[in-house]
């Protein structure tokens, strides 16, 4: 994601005025994409998760440099999904889009499940910010993802 795209997104969110039809449609499409993304990750694990990332997507792993591109993202996230008992679920709480209708974001709550040393499921709450970019085919893909 370029600085120009990020700046446009932030300016669009700061602008006052009515939401355009294009923007409203984008917001609903982004919310749906986020929910579909969560369902795909639940149903298909890593493959479902990765199917929602754009080719040039960026992730921000804690304590490490940011990662760009599907190969690096898959390599990083494969460890997370390979963890015995790992699970993740989430839902968007806030969604917004640029007036252009081609860039937006979701902010939401997540729940991570892992196993403790005794094999018991331990649930941990989290939060996330996902930046979405409309693709040439009309689908929405994750351009940047940040969670804790």
Buried (B, 14 or more C-beta within 10 A) or exposed (E): BEEEBBEBBEEBEEEEEEEBEBBEEBBEBBBEBBBBBBEBBBEEBBEBBBBBBBEBBBBBBEEEEEBBBBEBBBEEBEEBBEEEEBBBBBEBEEBBBBBBBBBBBBBBEBEBBBBEEEEEEEEEEEEBBBBBBBEEEEBBBBBBBBBE
